[in-house]
Amino acid sequence: MEQKWPQQIWLVRHGQSAGNVARDAAEAASSLLIDVATRDVDTPLSELGIQQSHALARWFGQLPPEARPNVVLHSPYVRAAHTAQIVLEHMDDEPDVVAVDERLREKEFGILDRLTPLGIAQKYPELHEQRAHVGKFYFRPPGGESWCDVILRLRSVLDTITREYRQERVLIVGHQVIVNCFRYLLERMTEHEILTFDRQGDVPNCSVTSYRFDGTRGKHGKLVVDLVNFVAPLEESGTPVTVQKDVPAAAKA
């Protein structure tokens, strides 16, 4: 039977953003609101995020040509698109496909957008209590998404990938929840398993989680985990590694 999966999939979280920096400052000051003037979609990389993206890009650029991504899909959000652009600049050959996919966008926060956990607790105590009771996997804020909603759109992305990019080498640049939800799908996790990983720590900026196709696994072969939250390209270049939340309501459940 023809191989349905890509030969390799890399999942990358964007570099540190100005929003990450503002969120840290707001939480450190016990503020209710994160001071970000732009829409979330327009929030750019920080200076450090640009450095991180170049460190990651050099790692991809040093791979043998036959091992580099030849399909690049990325979120339309500025911070993810810029990270992908920097990676492309460091590769000698233009990939066969470079595409923006809105299904890779950040989880939508609805009315909780730009609020710190303290801000949510004070401004929307009933929602704060509901989230604590239901858990982040199923909790959907008004106007926003639950993790399950994100997973639903990523199932559609996987349908596209298995239809259009079989045996290709696919790089996906997105966001923290995107990386975690892809892991849930590709590793066939349960809610408990993925939230256990989430509680252990946030996905580092410009880290790599990857899967390679193994034709000996299962009846028709399958993707197996190769790297998880791999940050050696940053460490080896002396670029600071940042592990910062993307989700305003991301107090650990």
Backbone bond lengths (Angstrom), bond angles and torsions (degrees), N, CA, C in turn:
res aa  C-N    CA-C-N  psi(-1)  N-CA   C-N-CA  omega(-1)  CA-C   N-CA-C  phi
1 M - - - 1.469 - - 1.532 109.53 -
2 E 1.330 115.99 143.72 1.457 120.16 -179.30 1.528 111.18 -66.19
3 Q 1.331 115.83 138.65 1.467 121.81 178.50 1.525 109.74 -61.51
4 K 1.331 117.47 125.42 1.468 119.12 -177.35 1.522 112.30 -92.66
5 W 1.335 117.51 -18.55 1.465 120.49 -175.11 1.524 112.04 -96.11
6 P 1.316 117.28 157.59 1.463 119.90 167.89 1.534 110.62 -60.84
7 Q 1.315 115.77 161.60 1.456 119.77 176.36 1.530 110.45 -72.35
8 Q 1.327 115.98 -32.17 1.470 121.14 -179.49 1.522 108.79 -150.53
9 I 1.318 115.87 142.38 1.470 121.93 171.11 1.525 107.76 -128.93
10 W 1.331 115.56 127.81 1.471 121.31 172.97 1.527 108.19 -110.57
11 L 1.315 117.65 130.69 1.462 123.06 173.55 1.520 108.16 -108.19
12 V 1.319 116.88 123.31 1.467 121.55 -177.57 1.522 109.96 -125.42
13 R 1.319 116.47 131.30 1.457 120.16 169.73 1.532 108.34 -85.86
14 H 1.311 117.03 140.10 1.470 122.41 179.60 1.529 112.01 -53.47
15 G 1.330 116.45 163.22 1.463 120.94 174.33 1.519 111.61 -67.38
16 Q 1.324 115.03 168.21 1.471 119.92 179.16 1.534 109.52 -52.40
17 S 1.326 115.95 136.51 1.465 120.02 -179.35 1.520 110.95 -109.79
18 A 1.319 114.63 165.38 1.467 119.62 174.86 1.515 110.29 -61.35
19 G 1.341 116.74 -30.12 1.453 121.04 177.72 1.521 112.20 -67.58
20 N 1.351 116.60 -37.62 1.468 120.08 175.93 1.515 110.44 -59.87
21 V 1.334 116.19 -44.53 1.459 121.51 -178.83 1.532 110.46 -64.58
22 A 1.329 116.23 -45.26 1.467 120.49 179.96 1.525 111.48 -64.22
23 R 1.316 116.58 -37.00 1.473 120.50 179.71 1.530 110.18 -65.06
24 D 1.331 116.36 -44.49 1.465 119.71 178.44 1.523 110.95 -59.68
25 A 1.335 115.82 -43.39 1.465 120.43 -179.28 1.525 110.83 -64.06
26 A 1.327 116.96 -41.53 1.458 120.90 -179.13 1.526 111.31 -65.49
27 E 1.320 116.77 -42.91 1.459 119.62 -179.03 1.529 111.02 -69.52
28 A 1.346 116.70 -37.27 1.460 120.22 178.14 1.527 111.18 -64.30
29 A 1.341 116.60 -31.89 1.464 121.32 -179.23 1.524 112.23 -92.00
30 S 1.337 116.88 5.48 1.474 122.25 -177.97 1.525 111.39 55.81
31 S 1.324 115.82 37.18 1.461 120.90 177.91 1.522 109.94 -80.97
32 L 1.321 114.64 158.31 1.458 120.10 178.38 1.523 111.78 -87.75
33 L 1.342 116.07 -27.72 1.461 121.37 -173.45 1.522 110.44 -123.99
34 I 1.328 116.04 138.93 1.460 122.19 176.14 1.525 108.21 -82.61
35 D 1.314 116.87 126.58 1.457 122.32 -173.66 1.528 110.53 -83.37
36 V 1.328 116.48 81.32 1.459 122.94 177.32 1.522 107.60 -128.23
37 A 1.329 116.75 119.86 1.464 120.36 -174.92 1.524 112.34 -80.23
38 T 1.328 117.40 -29.44 1.457 120.86 -175.50 1.532 111.65 -81.99
39 R 1.309 115.30 162.27 1.457 119.79 167.44 1.531 108.02 -63.58
40 D 1.331 116.04 154.49 1.463 118.40 179.24 1.525 110.91 -57.04
41 V 1.327 117.48 -39.24 1.462 120.96 -179.21 1.523 111.78 -62.02
42 D 1.328 118.23 -27.08 1.465 122.30 -176.01 1.523 113.98 -97.26
43 T 1.326 118.55 -0.71 1.459 121.14 -177.45 1.523 110.02 -66.77
44 P 1.332 117.79 123.67 1.468 120.55 -174.15 1.529 112.48 -87.24
45 L 1.316 114.90 173.08 1.451 120.66 170.38 1.521 109.66 -67.41
46 S 1.324 116.56 148.75 1.456 121.12 169.34 1.533 108.00 -78.25
47 E 1.324 116.85 172.37 1.472 119.84 176.10 1.527 110.51 -59.54
48 L 1.343 116.03 -41.44 1.456 118.99 177.50 1.527 110.42 -65.64
49 G 1.330 117.10 -37.31 1.454 120.32 178.32 1.527 112.00 -61.21
50 I 1.319 116.85 -36.19 1.469 120.96 176.30 1.530 109.92 -66.16
51 Q 1.340 116.76 -42.51 1.467 120.33 177.29 1.522 110.86 -61.80
52 Q 1.320 116.22 -43.83 1.467 120.09 178.96 1.525 110.96 -60.53
53 S 1.329 115.74 -41.99 1.465 120.07 -178.89 1.524 111.21 -63.72
54 H 1.323 117.40 -38.63 1.468 120.55 177.82 1.529 110.60 -67.59
55 A 1.331 117.78 -39.09 1.470 120.40 178.01 1.526 110.15 -61.87
56 L 1.325 116.13 -45.06 1.456 120.36 177.89 1.525 110.39 -64.32
57 A 1.320 116.66 -42.50 1.464 121.38 -177.50 1.524 111.50 -62.48
58 R 1.335 117.17 -37.80 1.468 119.68 178.39 1.527 110.48 -63.25
59 W 1.342 116.08 -36.40 1.469 119.74 178.45 1.527 110.69 -63.89
60 F 1.327 116.79 -46.22 1.458 119.53 177.52 1.533 110.78 -63.20
61 G 1.345 115.78 -40.77 1.456 119.94 -177.96 1.517 113.61 -65.60
62 Q 1.337 116.88 -24.64 1.467 121.34 -179.58 1.525 113.15 -86.05
63 L 1.336 116.85 -7.46 1.461 118.90 175.71 1.528 109.37 -68.20
64 P 1.335 117.94 150.68 1.466 119.20 174.19 1.523 110.38 -57.43
65 P 1.320 117.82 146.95 1.476 120.51 -177.65 1.517 113.37 -51.39
66 E 1.321 116.87 -37.34 1.461 120.01 -178.29 1.523 113.12 -76.40
67 A 1.333 117.17 -5.18 1.463 121.34 -179.73 1.526 112.66 -112.77
68 R 1.335 117.47 -2.80 1.468 120.80 179.57 1.523 111.09 -81.03
69 P 1.336 116.52 159.82 1.471 118.94 175.52 1.526 111.00 -60.65
70 N 1.328 116.34 136.13 1.468 119.39 171.62 1.525 111.30 -115.24
71 V 1.347 115.86 2.05 1.465 122.51 170.82 1.527 106.69 -134.44
72 V 1.320 117.20 126.07 1.469 122.08 179.42 1.524 108.36 -123.41
73 L 1.324 115.69 119.10 1.468 122.25 177.12 1.515 107.36 -117.79
74 H 1.338 117.15 137.38 1.458 117.67 -178.97 1.524 111.65 -145.80
75 S 1.315 114.05 156.30 1.458 122.73 174.96 1.529 109.59 -61.73
76 P 1.337 117.58 150.50 1.464 119.66 176.26 1.519 113.37 -75.56
77 Y 1.334 118.74 -10.43 1.463 121.03 -178.76 1.524 109.67 -64.46
78 V 1.321 116.86 139.47 1.461 122.31 -171.45 1.525 111.66 -54.23
79 R 1.327 117.78 -43.82 1.465 120.12 -176.21 1.530 112.65 -64.47
80 A 1.327 116.92 -34.25 1.463 120.43 178.01 1.524 110.98 -78.49
81 A 1.326 116.54 -41.04 1.465 120.78 179.49 1.530 110.78 -63.03
82 H 1.351 116.83 -40.02 1.465 120.44 179.58 1.530 110.45 -67.63
83 T 1.329 117.11 -40.28 1.464 120.25 177.11 1.526 110.10 -59.57
84 A 1.332 117.06 -45.84 1.467 120.92 178.85 1.524 111.27 -63.13
85 Q 1.315 116.42 -40.35 1.472 120.51 179.91 1.528 111.03 -61.19
86 I 1.325 116.46 -42.07 1.466 120.29 179.78 1.523 110.60 -64.86
87 V 1.323 116.91 -40.46 1.463 119.79 176.76 1.531 110.40 -60.61
88 L 1.315 117.02 -43.30 1.461 121.07 -179.78 1.524 111.63 -62.23
89 E 1.324 116.70 -35.24 1.467 120.80 -179.43 1.522 112.28 -63.68
90 H 1.331 116.95 -24.88 1.466 120.63 -176.61 1.528 112.99 -95.76
91 M 1.317 117.66 2.65 1.462 120.14 177.53 1.520 109.67 -103.54
92 D 1.324 116.00 134.48 1.467 120.80 -175.98 1.526 111.96 -64.06
93 D 1.321 115.40 -41.66 1.459 120.02 -175.61 1.523 110.37 -105.62
94 E 1.301 116.51 137.26 1.459 121.62 175.53 1.526 109.03 -67.01
95 P 1.324 118.69 129.13 1.470 120.10 176.34 1.527 111.63 -58.04
96 D 1.318 115.74 157.47 1.464 120.56 179.38 1.525 111.11 -64.76
97 V 1.330 115.73 -33.69 1.464 120.83 -177.81 1.525 108.90 -135.55
98 V 1.327 116.72 129.22 1.472 123.02 169.02 1.522 105.64 -130.01
99 A 1.336 116.31 118.30 1.463 118.34 -172.67 1.520 111.71 -142.09
100 V 1.321 115.08 140.28 1.464 122.11 170.82 1.526 107.41 -85.38
101 D 1.321 116.13 134.63 1.461 120.14 179.38 1.518 108.54 -132.50
102 E 1.335 116.61 112.58 1.462 120.60 -176.04 1.528 112.25 -65.60
103 R 1.321 117.81 -16.34 1.464 120.57 177.29 1.531 111.92 -70.82
104 L 1.335 116.42 -13.86 1.467 121.74 178.11 1.520 112.09 -93.06
105 R 1.339 116.89 8.15 1.473 120.10 -177.64 1.532 111.03 -65.73
106 E 1.318 114.38 167.06 1.454 121.55 176.80 1.523 110.74 -61.13
107 K 1.318 116.05 153.27 1.461 120.98 171.08 1.528 108.34 -57.43
108 E 1.326 116.80 136.00 1.460 120.47 -178.41 1.528 109.95 -87.62
109 F 1.333 115.98 132.62 1.465 121.65 -172.03 1.524 113.98 -98.26
110 G 1.341 117.09 -8.75 1.457 119.64 178.46 1.521 112.78 59.52
111 I 1.330 117.52 -135.21 1.470 121.29 -176.30 1.517 112.92 -69.81
112 L 1.334 117.37 -9.70 1.466 120.07 179.13 1.526 112.27 -89.77
113 D 1.322 116.65 -0.60 1.465 120.75 -178.59 1.528 111.12 -56.30
114 R 1.314 116.22 132.70 1.473 126.92 177.19 1.534 113.69 73.34
115 L 1.324 118.50 2.57 1.464 119.85 176.40 1.523 110.50 -89.72
116 T 1.322 116.53 140.48 1.462 121.06 171.98 1.530 108.35 -77.45
117 P 1.335 118.24 166.66 1.474 119.17 174.54 1.531 112.23 -54.27
118 L 1.350 116.91 -38.34 1.459 120.18 177.28 1.525 110.60 -65.31
119 G 1.328 116.34 -40.09 1.460 120.48 178.96 1.515 111.89 -63.71
120 I 1.341 116.11 -39.82 1.467 120.11 178.27 1.523 109.88 -63.95
121 A 1.331 116.19 -45.67 1.470 120.20 -178.05 1.521 111.54 -61.55
122 Q 1.342 116.82 -36.55 1.468 119.37 -176.50 1.527 112.32 -85.00
123 K 1.334 117.36 -38.92 1.459 119.93 -175.42 1.524 112.05 -84.18
124 Y 1.333 116.89 -35.25 1.464 121.46 -177.79 1.528 110.13 -131.00
125 P 1.326 117.62 65.81 1.469 119.99 -175.95 1.529 113.40 -58.46
126 E 1.335 117.53 -34.37 1.464 119.01 -179.68 1.525 111.16 -68.07
127 L 1.347 116.30 -39.14 1.463 119.16 177.31 1.525 110.55 -68.38
128 H 1.322 115.79 -38.44 1.466 120.10 178.05 1.526 110.19 -59.84
129 E 1.311 115.97 -42.72 1.465 120.55 179.72 1.530 110.81 -68.95
130 Q 1.340 115.75 -39.87 1.459 119.45 179.59 1.519 111.08 -63.99
131 R 1.322 116.32 -42.85 1.462 120.16 179.38 1.519 111.05 -61.45
132 A 1.328 116.11 -42.73 1.467 119.92 178.99 1.539 110.58 -62.38
133 H 1.330 115.81 -35.56 1.464 119.78 -178.59 1.530 111.99 -76.44
134 V 1.327 116.40 -45.29 1.465 121.37 -174.83 1.529 111.76 -80.15
135 G 1.339 116.34 -36.52 1.459 120.82 -175.67 1.514 111.52 92.85
136 K 1.333 116.37 151.46 1.462 120.88 -172.47 1.534 112.80 -66.03
137 F 1.323 118.52 -22.06 1.465 120.45 -177.53 1.526 110.98 -64.28
138 Y 1.329 116.80 -40.37 1.462 121.20 -176.23 1.530 114.09 -107.63
139 F 1.331 117.62 -15.62 1.470 119.65 -175.83 1.524 110.89 -70.11
140 R 1.341 115.37 126.69 1.465 121.32 178.14 1.525 108.71 -119.68
141 P 1.341 118.76 110.41 1.461 119.60 177.63 1.521 110.41 -69.34
142 P 1.305 118.24 151.48 1.472 120.10 178.11 1.529 111.11 -52.40
143 G 1.308 115.72 126.01 1.460 121.15 -179.64 1.514 113.99 79.99
144 G 1.331 117.82 0.91 1.456 121.24 -176.58 1.514 112.93 -120.37
145 E 1.322 115.80 -161.01 1.455 122.02 -175.72 1.526 111.65 -127.91
146 S 1.308 115.57 151.89 1.456 122.48 166.72 1.528 108.12 -91.53
147 W 1.327 116.39 171.28 1.461 118.95 172.89 1.531 109.92 -60.04
148 C 1.325 117.04 -37.08 1.470 119.67 179.66 1.521 111.53 -61.16
149 D 1.330 117.24 -36.91 1.458 120.33 177.30 1.527 110.76 -63.22
150 V 1.332 115.92 -42.14 1.472 120.25 177.73 1.526 109.88 -63.67
151 I 1.324 116.38 -44.08 1.463 120.77 179.85 1.520 110.90 -59.46
152 L 1.330 117.23 -37.81 1.465 120.40 179.82 1.520 111.30 -60.73
153 R 1.339 117.04 -45.18 1.463 117.87 179.89 1.530 111.85 -71.35
154 L 1.344 117.26 -28.85 1.466 119.06 177.83 1.525 111.98 -73.72
155 R 1.330 117.81 -26.61 1.472 119.35 172.46 1.530 109.13 -60.03
156 S 1.323 115.78 -38.19 1.465 120.18 178.06 1.526 110.70 -66.41
157 V 1.339 117.07 -38.88 1.475 120.45 176.91 1.526 110.05 -61.02
158 L 1.327 117.14 -44.16 1.469 120.24 179.53 1.525 111.32 -63.58
159 D 1.333 116.83 -35.22 1.461 119.29 175.12 1.534 110.41 -60.40
160 T 1.329 116.04 -43.00 1.463 120.82 178.54 1.525 110.79 -63.76
161 I 1.323 116.55 -44.21 1.464 121.45 -177.40 1.529 111.15 -63.19
162 T 1.345 116.63 -44.53 1.469 118.63 -178.60 1.527 111.69 -72.69
163 R 1.324 117.27 -21.51 1.466 120.95 178.15 1.521 111.93 -84.56
164 E 1.342 117.27 -39.88 1.467 120.47 -169.78 1.523 114.85 -108.48
165 Y 1.331 117.97 -19.76 1.470 119.11 -171.99 1.520 112.80 -126.69
166 R 1.313 116.72 36.56 1.450 120.51 175.73 1.524 110.58 -60.53
167 Q 1.322 116.15 136.54 1.467 123.85 177.19 1.522 113.25 65.13
168 E 1.336 117.85 8.41 1.459 120.70 177.31 1.528 110.10 -90.89
169 R 1.328 116.21 177.77 1.468 122.39 178.98 1.531 106.81 -116.54
170 V 1.323 116.18 107.59 1.462 122.05 -165.61 1.527 111.43 -110.00
171 L 1.317 115.61 122.70 1.467 122.52 173.67 1.522 108.35 -102.79
172 I 1.338 116.01 128.76 1.461 122.45 178.25 1.522 108.27 -118.96
173 V 1.327 117.34 121.44 1.460 122.02 179.38 1.524 108.23 -111.34
174 G 1.326 115.27 117.28 1.454 119.45 -177.00 1.508 112.71 -146.38
175 H 1.322 116.03 -131.75 1.456 122.87 -169.59 1.528 110.28 -131.04
176 Q 1.326 115.59 171.42 1.454 119.85 -175.31 1.531 112.47 -56.46
177 V 1.322 117.37 -50.55 1.461 119.90 -178.84 1.531 110.76 -65.34
178 I 1.319 117.47 -33.31 1.462 121.02 176.88 1.519 110.32 -61.71
179 V 1.335 116.90 -46.37 1.473 120.35 178.84 1.527 109.87 -60.47
180 N 1.323 117.01 -48.01 1.461 120.03 -178.04 1.524 112.48 -63.87
181 C 1.324 116.88 -39.89 1.465 119.53 -178.65 1.524 111.91 -72.12
182 F 1.327 117.93 -33.92 1.461 119.63 172.15 1.533 110.18 -63.55
183 R 1.321 116.87 -40.28 1.467 119.48 177.75 1.524 110.06 -60.05
184 Y 1.316 116.09 -43.43 1.466 121.30 178.13 1.528 110.36 -54.45
185 L 1.340 116.28 -44.46 1.455 120.58 -177.63 1.527 112.76 -75.27
186 L 1.323 117.10 -48.47 1.461 120.61 -173.86 1.521 112.54 -71.08
187 E 1.331 116.60 -31.31 1.460 120.26 -179.61 1.520 112.43 -99.21
188 R 1.334 115.82 4.17 1.471 122.23 177.27 1.528 110.98 52.87
189 M 1.321 114.29 51.94 1.458 120.39 -178.79 1.522 111.80 -82.17
190 T 1.314 115.11 165.45 1.456 122.18 169.33 1.524 108.78 -95.52
191 E 1.321 116.53 169.12 1.467 120.45 174.58 1.522 110.19 -55.54
192 H 1.313 117.09 -45.47 1.466 121.00 -178.77 1.521 111.23 -60.52
193 E 1.320 116.94 -42.82 1.470 120.07 -176.58 1.522 111.84 -66.10
194 I 1.343 117.67 -46.43 1.465 118.31 -177.36 1.519 111.18 -70.14
195 L 1.337 118.35 -35.17 1.461 119.42 178.55 1.524 111.49 -72.64
196 T 1.322 117.60 -26.15 1.465 120.38 173.38 1.521 109.88 -65.09
197 F 1.335 117.11 -45.52 1.464 120.34 175.79 1.524 110.51 -61.02
198 D 1.319 116.93 -41.50 1.459 120.87 -178.68 1.525 110.97 -63.30
199 R 1.318 117.17 -39.65 1.468 120.21 179.52 1.526 112.07 -67.99
200 Q 1.321 116.76 -27.21 1.461 120.49 -178.30 1.521 112.46 -70.56
201 G 1.315 117.31 -19.06 1.460 119.56 178.31 1.515 111.75 157.41
202 D 1.332 115.37 153.42 1.457 120.53 179.21 1.526 110.63 -74.68
203 V 1.306 116.07 160.35 1.462 122.08 177.45 1.528 107.96 -74.14
204 P 1.343 118.77 122.07 1.472 119.61 -179.28 1.526 112.07 -63.82
205 N 1.311 116.04 146.77 1.463 120.60 174.32 1.526 109.98 -60.97
206 C 1.319 116.09 136.51 1.472 123.91 179.59 1.531 112.87 60.31
207 S 1.326 117.13 24.31 1.462 119.43 172.45 1.520 109.31 -83.37
208 V 1.325 115.13 161.45 1.457 121.92 -178.08 1.527 109.51 -119.80
209 T 1.320 116.33 127.45 1.461 122.38 167.20 1.516 105.79 -118.07
210 S 1.331 117.35 125.90 1.464 118.47 -172.28 1.525 112.22 -134.11
211 Y 1.332 113.63 159.36 1.461 123.08 -179.21 1.525 108.03 -135.62
212 R 1.319 116.36 139.53 1.463 121.07 177.04 1.522 108.75 -122.37
213 F 1.311 115.13 149.30 1.460 119.59 -179.25 1.516 110.31 -79.43
214 D 1.321 115.89 131.40 1.458 122.60 177.41 1.532 107.47 -121.19
215 G 1.321 115.63 107.70 1.454 120.33 -176.73 1.511 114.42 -69.86
216 T 1.331 116.84 -12.69 1.468 120.47 -179.38 1.527 112.26 -88.95
217 R 1.326 117.28 -6.36 1.459 120.76 -176.50 1.522 110.63 -95.17
218 G 1.326 115.78 123.98 1.453 119.59 178.92 1.518 112.42 74.34
219 K 1.312 115.38 -174.01 1.458 120.62 -176.18 1.522 112.54 -70.51
220 H 1.336 116.41 -37.83 1.469 120.49 -176.05 1.525 112.32 -122.96
221 G 1.334 116.86 16.29 1.457 119.71 -176.50 1.517 111.18 83.86
222 K 1.330 116.62 161.48 1.471 120.04 -178.64 1.518 110.07 -157.89
223 L 1.321 115.77 166.45 1.452 121.32 174.07 1.520 109.14 -81.72
224 V 1.327 115.74 134.79 1.464 120.44 177.92 1.533 108.67 -122.01
225 V 1.316 115.92 149.27 1.463 120.93 -178.52 1.524 110.13 -65.52
226 D 1.318 114.75 133.81 1.464 121.53 179.80 1.527 110.38 -111.66
227 L 1.335 116.58 -50.66 1.465 123.25 179.26 1.522 108.91 -134.31
228 V 1.343 116.89 148.04 1.467 121.24 175.71 1.528 108.60 -132.60
229 N 1.334 116.53 120.49 1.469 122.09 178.88 1.534 111.42 49.03
230 F 1.318 115.16 47.23 1.472 123.79 -176.56 1.531 109.44 -75.50
231 V 1.320 117.35 119.23 1.473 121.18 -177.36 1.524 112.39 -122.47
232 A 1.333 117.55 12.17 1.462 120.24 -179.11 1.530 113.50 -55.82
233 P 1.357 119.85 -37.26 1.472 118.10 178.29 1.523 112.80 -58.32
234 L 1.331 117.79 -35.43 1.460 120.72 177.75 1.522 110.32 -73.93
235 E 1.312 116.59 -45.98 1.468 120.83 -177.13 1.525 111.43 -62.32
236 E 1.324 116.19 -42.31 1.460 119.98 -177.51 1.523 112.51 -68.63
237 S 1.328 116.82 -24.19 1.468 120.43 178.68 1.527 112.06 -93.18
238 G 1.336 116.60 -2.34 1.463 120.29 -178.57 1.517 112.89 77.10
239 T 1.329 117.78 16.65 1.464 121.78 179.08 1.527 109.52 -85.58
240 P 1.325 118.55 127.21 1.467 119.93 -179.64 1.525 112.69 -56.30
241 V 1.317 115.59 137.54 1.456 122.42 176.25 1.521 108.31 -92.83
242 T 1.313 117.30 128.84 1.464 121.02 179.21 1.515 109.48 -116.18
243 V 1.306 114.96 136.08 1.460 121.93 178.27 1.512 106.08 -123.67
244 Q 1.320 115.78 92.47 1.461 120.77 -172.34 1.516 110.88 -129.19
245 K 1.299 115.38 148.73 1.449 121.88 -175.80 1.522 111.75 -73.25
246 D 1.333 115.47 145.27 1.460 122.30 171.33 1.521 110.91 -99.50
247 V 1.317 116.72 -21.06 1.456 120.97 -169.56 1.518 110.87 -98.92
248 P 1.329 119.42 120.63 1.460 120.16 -179.80 1.524 113.33 -55.16
249 A 1.308 117.75 -33.63 1.464 120.71 -178.23 1.526 109.90 -100.48
250 A 1.313 117.69 39.65 1.453 120.34 -169.13 1.521 114.16 -92.85
251 A 1.299 119.20 21.70 1.456 119.37 171.41 1.514 107.23 -57.49
252 K 1.306 116.97 135.60 1.449 120.50 -171.62 1.527 111.48 -63.30
253 A 1.322 114.87 131.42 1.461 120.30 179.53 1.519 110.22 -80.38
